[in-house]
Amino acid sequence: AIATQSIDKYVQHMVSMVWDANKYIDVQAPWVLKKTDTERMNTVLYVLMEVMRHVAILYQPVMPASSNIILDQLSVPEDEREFQHLDKAECKILLGREVSKPKAVFPRFEVPAEEAVKA
């Protein structure tokens, strides 16, 4: 979709990927696994980090600043942030790699109470 400049289709596909990741985290519940199966929790978190790496690389054409913040937090080297790096085994997040403490990339949208009542 990006090659044909169908930006809307490209973004729809990306949003679908993010929703799938949301479903995955809800179903896998790593916060529960932390108490019952830390090995599985580590796998779930690794999968999510790899998905976020892919999403951030793929979002760069439409949201470069936000994508780079995510990639920085995942400690992805600047020379491994292009489409060609998506499936290279040597570019995957390395087990044991230190990552930055996560910070919100997109601020939470809060509807003021007086406006929420009107709606």
Backbone hydrogen bonds in HBPLUS format (Angstrom, degrees):
<---DONOR---> <-ACCEPTOR-->    atom                        ^
c    i                          cat <-CA-CA->   ^        H-A-AA   ^      H-
h    n   atom  resd res      DA  || num        DHA   H-A  angle D-A-AA Bond
n    s   type  num  typ     dist DA aas  dist angle  dist       angle   num
A0006-SER N   A0001-ALA O   2.82 MM   5  4.96 156.4  1.88 161.9 156.8     1
A0005-GLN N   A0002-ILE O   3.10 MM   3  4.84 159.2  2.15 101.0 106.2     2
A0009-LYS N   A0006-SER O   3.05 MM   3  5.49 118.9  2.44 108.0 121.9     3
A0010-TYR N   A0006-SER O   2.97 MM   4  6.24 159.7  2.01 155.4 162.1     4
A0011-VAL N   A0007-ILE O   2.86 MM   4  6.05 166.5  1.87 157.8 160.0     5
A0012-GLN N   A0008-ASP O   2.95 MM   4  6.11 154.9  2.02 142.0 149.5     6
A0013-HIS N   A0009-LYS O   2.98 MM   4  6.20 157.5  2.03 147.7 152.8     7
A0014-MET N   A0010-TYR O   3.04 MM   4  6.35 154.4  2.11 145.5 153.0     8
A0015-VAL N   A0011-VAL O   2.83 MM   4  6.08 161.6  1.86 156.7 161.0     9
A0016-SER N   A0012-GLN O   2.99 MM   4  6.18 154.2  2.06 145.0 152.1    10
A0017-MET N   A0013-HIS O   3.05 MM   4  6.40 149.1  2.15 144.1 152.0    11
A0017-MET N   A0014-MET O   3.08 MM   3  5.07 116.2  2.50  93.8 109.1    12
A0018-VAL N   A0014-MET O   3.05 MM   4  6.43 155.9  2.11 151.0 157.2    13
A0019-TRP N   A0015-VAL O   2.91 MM   4  6.20 159.4  1.95 153.1 158.6    14
A0020-ASP N   A0016-SER O   2.92 MM   4  6.16 155.3  1.99 147.5 154.3    15
A0021-ALA N   A0017-MET O   2.99 MM   4  6.28 151.5  2.07 144.7 152.4    16
A0022-ASN N   A0018-VAL O   2.91 MM   4  6.23 150.6  2.00 146.3 154.9    17
A0023-LYS N   A0019-TRP O   2.90 MM   4  6.24 156.6  1.95 150.6 156.4    18
A0024-TYR N   A0020-ASP O   2.92 MM   4  6.15 158.8  1.97 146.8 152.9    19
A0025-ILE N   A0021-ALA O   2.98 MM   4  6.25 161.9  2.01 152.2 155.4    20
A0026-ASP N   A0022-ASN O   3.00 MM   4  6.21 158.1  2.05 148.2 154.6    21
A0027-VAL N   A0023-LYS O   2.87 MM   4  6.07 161.1  1.90 156.1 160.9    22
A0028-GLN N   A0024-TYR O   2.84 MM   4  5.90 166.4  1.86 153.7 158.2    23
A0029-ALA N   A0025-ILE O   2.89 MM   4  5.62 147.0  2.00 138.1 146.1    24
A0032-VAL N   A0029-ALA O   2.91 MM   3  5.49 144.2  2.04 116.5 126.1    25
A0033-LEU N   A0029-ALA O   3.08 MM   4  6.45 160.7  2.12 149.0 155.2    26
A0034-LYS N   A0030-PRO O   2.91 MM   4  6.00 137.3  2.09 141.8 151.0    27
A0035-LYS N   A0032-VAL O   3.00 MM   3  5.67 146.7  2.12 115.9 123.7    28
A0036-THR N   A0033-LEU O   3.03 MM   3  4.86 128.2  2.30  92.9 107.5    29
A0037-ASP N   A0033-LEU O   2.64 MM   4  4.85 159.2  1.68 134.7 142.2    30
A0041-MET N   A0037-ASP O   2.97 MM   4  6.28 158.5  2.02 151.2 158.3    31
A0042-ASN N   A0038-THR O   2.88 MM   4  6.08 157.5  1.93 147.4 152.0    32
A0043-THR N   A0039-GLU O   3.12 MM   4  6.44 150.6  2.21 142.6 150.5    33
A0044-VAL N   A0040-ARG O   2.90 MM   4  6.19 163.8  1.92 158.1 161.8    34
A0045-LEU N   A0041-MET O   2.93 MM   4  6.16 166.3  1.94 155.8 159.3    35
A0046-TYR N   A0042-ASN O   2.92 MM   4  6.05 151.4  2.01 141.7 150.0    36
A0047-VAL N   A0043-THR O   2.91 MM   4  6.17 164.0  1.94 155.0 158.6    37
A0048-LEU N   A0044-VAL O   3.01 MM   4  6.27 161.1  2.04 150.3 155.5    38
A0049-MET N   A0045-LEU O   2.93 MM   4  6.15 152.3  2.00 144.6 152.2    39
A0050-GLU N   A0046-TYR O   2.94 MM   4  6.23 156.1  1.99 153.2 159.6    40
A0051-VAL N   A0047-VAL O   2.90 MM   4  6.16 156.1  1.95 150.1 157.2    41
A0052-MET N   A0048-LEU O   2.89 MM   4  6.11 159.0  1.94 146.8 152.7    42
A0053-ARG N   A0049-MET O   2.89 MM   4  6.13 144.8  2.01 140.4 150.5    43
A0054-HIS N   A0050-GLU O   2.97 MM   4  6.26 162.1  2.00 150.5 154.2    44
A0055-VAL N   A0051-VAL O   2.80 MM   4  6.06 168.7  1.82 156.7 160.1    45
A0056-ALA N   A0052-MET O   2.86 MM   4  5.90 164.9  1.88 145.3 149.8    46
A0057-ILE N   A0053-ARG O   3.03 MM   4  6.21 160.3  2.07 148.4 153.6    47
A0058-LEU N   A0054-HIS O   2.87 MM   4  6.06 167.0  1.88 156.4 160.5    48
A0059-TYR N   A0055-VAL O   2.83 MM   4  5.94 141.7  1.97 148.3 158.8    49
A0060-GLN N   A0057-ILE O   3.29 MM   3  5.45 153.1  2.36 102.7 110.4    50
A0062-VAL N   A0059-TYR O   2.95 MM   3  5.63 140.9  2.11 122.1 132.5    51
A0063-MET N   A0059-TYR O   2.81 MM   4  5.70 155.7  1.87 162.4 166.8    52
A0067-SER N   A0063-MET O   2.98 MM   4  6.01 161.4  2.01 157.8 164.0    53
A0068-ASN N   A0064-PRO O   2.99 MM   4  6.09 157.5  2.04 146.8 152.3    54
A0069-ILE N   A0065-ALA O   3.08 MM   4  6.39 145.4  2.21 144.7 154.2    55
A0070-ILE N   A0066-SER O   3.13 MM   4  6.46 160.7  2.17 151.5 155.3    56
A0071-LEU N   A0067-SER O   2.93 MM   4  6.22 165.8  1.95 152.8 157.0    57
A0072-ASP N   A0068-ASN O   2.82 MM   4  5.89 150.6  1.91 141.4 149.5    58
A0073-GLN N   A0069-ILE O   2.98 MM   4  6.24 156.6  2.03 146.6 152.6    59
A0074-LEU N   A0070-ILE O   2.96 MM   4  6.29 142.2  2.11 146.7 157.8    60
A0076-VAL N   A0071-LEU O   2.94 MM   5  5.30 171.5  1.95 159.2 157.7    61
A0075-SER N   A0072-ASP O   2.97 MM   3  4.92 155.6  2.03 103.2 110.3    62
A0100-SER N   A0073-GLN O   3.00 MM  27  4.80 140.1  2.17 135.9 144.8    63
A0080-GLU N   A0077-PRO O   2.96 MM   3  5.43 155.5  2.02 123.6 124.2    64
A0085-HIS N   A0082-GLU O   2.83 MM   3  5.55 162.3  1.86 124.5 130.6    65
A0086-LEU N   A0083-PHE O   3.07 MM   3  5.55 170.2  2.08 120.1 123.2    66
A0091-CYS N   A0088-LYS O   2.91 MM   3  5.37 157.1  1.97 114.2 121.9    67
A0092-LYS N   A0089-ALA O   3.28 MM   3  5.52 162.8  2.31 107.4 112.5    68
A0097-ARG N   A0094-LEU O   2.97 MM   3  5.35 160.8  2.01 132.7 132.7    69
A0115-GLU N   A0112-PRO O   2.90 MM   3  5.38 130.1  2.15 112.7 126.2    70
A0116-ALA N   A0112-PRO O   2.98 MM   4  6.25 152.7  2.05 154.1 162.8    71
A0117-VAL N   A0113-ALA O   3.15 MM   4  6.35 151.4  2.24 150.2 155.9    72
A0119-ALA N   A0115-GLU O   3.26 MM   4  6.53 145.4  2.39 146.0 154.4    73
